[in-house]
């Protein structure tokens, strides 16, 4: 342990000395994070440094090398204020460099104040309940995992499947941590320990991940991968349902024109799909109606409309009737808002009114 501390001090002093020689004023501060900050280091641990630079001259301080006597590799990577600013927005949970680095050198006290301002922004954010915006950030991570999952499902090469599974697990773990408004304090070797502390997570979450990692065939990977995805998606749905989202009340201004747009875009397509037995046209029209009503419902407090329950692939006439029923149901939102559907007997009547 003593030898490791001496080695670390030599590296830190070397960075400071080089900064004074080649880019004076460029080095804002140096901080230690990772295993040497958490006390989780061992005799083969590398030194994780926050080398914070003020300008482009500071990039000269970056270096990667292997220490042969201990068989340890080191990566002295420079970080800019812009990087820390981005971390402070809490777009992903890998922000221990910003939040946990122990400052061992500082070129000016003003840099400490600036760093503490960024840390305080994150701390205040993490203390707030999970919001719609927070959920969306976590959901974006989950969408990346879903892309990887789909790629794995259509892959036949074992190495490709493993690669997609690895990427997906990375995004899933990040997504769950963000769903709990936390960030990773420790390294990958202690990730299960941190994941177990998360409140919003699938049951037996770490075991589900381990089932993927212990798979022996492509079929087994896909099967365990599917279960992991299903359970994580379920967790997201349950968490989303629990978020208190303040929606705007339904008013004439908030939904005006939406019924007419639904009618214009898809009603005649639905009836055409029945007449021509065009299943694709019917399904995509129903899907579009579902998407539009869902979008409206994200903003204002309308009723729930499970539109796609009305899709009947073997009976397109029934599907067209279901479409009419759903848009007629939606008319109730117009009535609640005191709106009337804008209708004209013919184009001449429209033109007269439109030009008034």
Secondary structure, DSSP 8 states (H G I E B T S, - for coil): -HHHHHHHHHHHHHHHHHHHHHSTTTEEEEEEETHHHHT---TT---EEEEEESSGGGGGG-EEEEETTTTEEEEE-EEEHHHHHHHHT-SSS--HHHHH-EEEEES-HHHHHHHHHHHHHHHHHHHS---HHHHHHHHHHHHHHHHHHHHHHT--SHHHHHHHHHHHHHHHHHHHHHHTT----S-GGGHHHHHHT-SSS-TTHHHHHHHHHT--SHHHHHHHHHHHHHHHHHHHHHHHHHS----B---HHHHTTHHHHHIIIIIHHHHHHHHTT-HHHHHHHHHHHHHHHHHHHHHB------GGGG--TT-HHHHHHHHHHHHHHHHHHHHHTT------SSHHHHHHHHH-
